[in-house]
Amino acid sequence: MSDLTRESAARAADLRQSLAAIARNLAWTWIPEMRVPFEMLNAAAYESSNHSVAEVLSAATDLELLEHYGDREFMHALARAEIARDEEMARPSWWRSQFPAAPAPLRIAYLCSEYALHESMPQYAGGLGVLAGDHLKSASELGVPLCAVGLFYTHGYYRQEISVEGVTRVSYPNFEPQRWPLEDTGCSVACPIGRRRVKARIWLAQVGRVPLYLLDANLRANRSEDRELTMGLYKGEPSLRLRQQVLLGVGGVMALQAVGESPTVFHLNEGHAAFAPLQRVAQLVEAGAQPAAAMERVRSSTVFTTHTPVPAGHDRYGVREAVVQLKRVLRSACISPRAFAQMGGEDGVTDAQGGGAAQAGSEATSSCTSAKKPSSICMTALALRLSSRANGVSALHGEVSRKMWQSIRHLDGAPIPIGHVTNGVHVRTWISSQAERFWHEHASIDLREPDPARQGWERAAQVPHAEFWGLRQSHRVRLVHFVRERLVRQSMRRGESELGAFAALQALSTDALTIGFARRFATYKRAGLIFSDIDRLAKLLGNPQRPLQIIFAGKAHPRDEGAQRLAQQVFLMQRDPRMNGRVALIEEYDMHVGRMLTSGCDVWLNNPLRPYEASGTSGMKPPLHGGINCSVLDGWWPEAADGNNGWSLPLAPDELSADEHDAASLYQLLEEHLVPTFYDRGADGLPHRWIEMALASAATIAPVFNTHRMIGDYLREAYLTPTEKQP
Ligand SMILES: *Cc1c(COP(=O)(O)O)cnc(C)c1O
């Protein structure tokens, strides 16, 4: 080899290493500068891989890298990416300045069954994962000492294709952790599940300053039924799901120990991880602690968040089966099967509506026993009894949960208080670069300021209307182009005529009032509500002077037939001539589709059956781009709505008549308020009243409904125990 080629090879290797180091720090998921070199390296691969920086890098040949080595612009972008990363990692720890009296060794372990970090890593099914990903990102930005545990799913969540008949086709890609921006910790656990010890490798996803450890049981060393444990998300029979949750809880605690973490607080984010405290008790007892004292220590350092009032959203397993799978853990913890059954029992628990109809809708639907049984272990009841602080995810959900679980008492009879911490979104993940620049330029809003109340959002109300309308217009145009491209792709895949693709190219208008509705197709979310009166809707959509258009996206759980029918209904509406080509359904709802929709739509529609939407977070994203919520007073919305920053549907008198009542209110709102306000233009062509509302939406919602504020609440209400928090 000549010196030149040796030198070239070394340069290429050098560059590859620098890029790999950026890719491995998932701060690129919220810092645009860190993604730029990858986009420059191969824009086509960046697009086709759904923005996977790791894919771009592994597809790059040495020759391509060498070419870029000589490119000044590229090397500048690389330098800027490294600076952005290093700055992020060196940010001061905001939380310390806020809680100076907090105990010195604070380390929070966060356990969750799914994490949505980026669209190129589809390890999430919906809101729970998005919330968990956003939680980690804010913890990193604020310097909160937190580590996290989850599972690495070989297939992730399913991929959605809707057929010509509107039937959802499900497929599962195969993900190789080696090809993702993960590090192999070299550590593993041997998790006792039933009679066997299941081996799981521990991958590390470095989320800025927060390490996320992912357990992967898809290893040759395991039997095939054990390899199944981390194959898919919310897939399989209840017995598989039970063993999966043993791996998450018990294996998760073991994994933290294996990598050298010593958490002082454990946060069970949803009941899926409720077995974790049992393993902690087992470890303390094995180390010589008295069982009762060990239990008290574990309880006092465990925080639990419940995420849904939908009955089917709470996993329940037969006591006998659970005891079989947890036998060794229970024995080590000195917990008898009978005591265990009491810990997970739920005598006297009622539904959200005090015994109302069981609503389908959670991912758990039909993969689990949803009915309460006397001899079952309810993961929520177990988590409540094994923690000392518990919360719902909005003020309303806190109230509903207190009622729902009031009969769950500690074994000594003491009541279990349930508070609330309202969810949020990680702003830098969801805001578009253009909107971030806009607010900075016109209102000096600074997203780097750790305290969201001091970022300057109150100044949003003062931005000039013409400039703001330009921002709205350009986001709507971007969305409509994105939707057309997706519709063309979907139409071609379905093998439709060229006419279909041509129609897709012209679908929607860049100037029409645009409503967005994107969320899981769970029945309680009522995606079909707006189609209750087709003629009335057709009049709104087809109005030549004041047109309206609606864009849908969402996945239904493959086994939830009601939800599948909803997806089909929306699909058929898209093709119904009465809808005038003004209804669009985008397949494969993911973080990217979510970002496009929440930034581009003028109105974000949310019409769940109250009170089943525990919080909802998608509605927190549009205000960052001047979008306005139109929502049922459920979840987070009653806390945000002030009459001036969005539209609220009046409360329905009762659950039975809610569909009819809410549909009528929705049409009335659209006809009498939304449409007229949007098209009420001043002499300058601007809808001033609309703009005032949109600016009020940004000014009042953005500074509050974000994960920075949420983490501050968790520190105050849950992570720092009463004796340790500030007076
Ligand atoms: C924001 C978001 C969610 C959560 O939204 P909900 O309001 O809870 O439905 C779910 N999925 C994706 C892809 C999102 O972007």
The ligand as a Gaussian input file, in Angstrom:
#p B3LYP/6-31G(d) Opt

LIG

0 1
 C      -47.171000      13.304000      20.372000
 C      -47.341000      11.952000      19.855000
 C      -48.144000      11.022000      20.535000
 C      -48.917000      11.357000      21.790000
 O      -50.106000      11.965000      21.437000
 P      -51.527000      11.733000      22.119000
 O      -52.101000      13.084000      22.264000
 O      -51.294000      11.072000      23.433000
 O      -52.282000      10.885000      21.175000
 C      -48.250000       9.744000      20.023000
 N      -47.609000       9.380000      18.910000
 C      -46.831000      10.242000      18.228000
 C      -46.121000       9.772000      17.001000
 C      -46.676000      11.553000      18.675000
 O      -45.902000      12.393000      17.981000

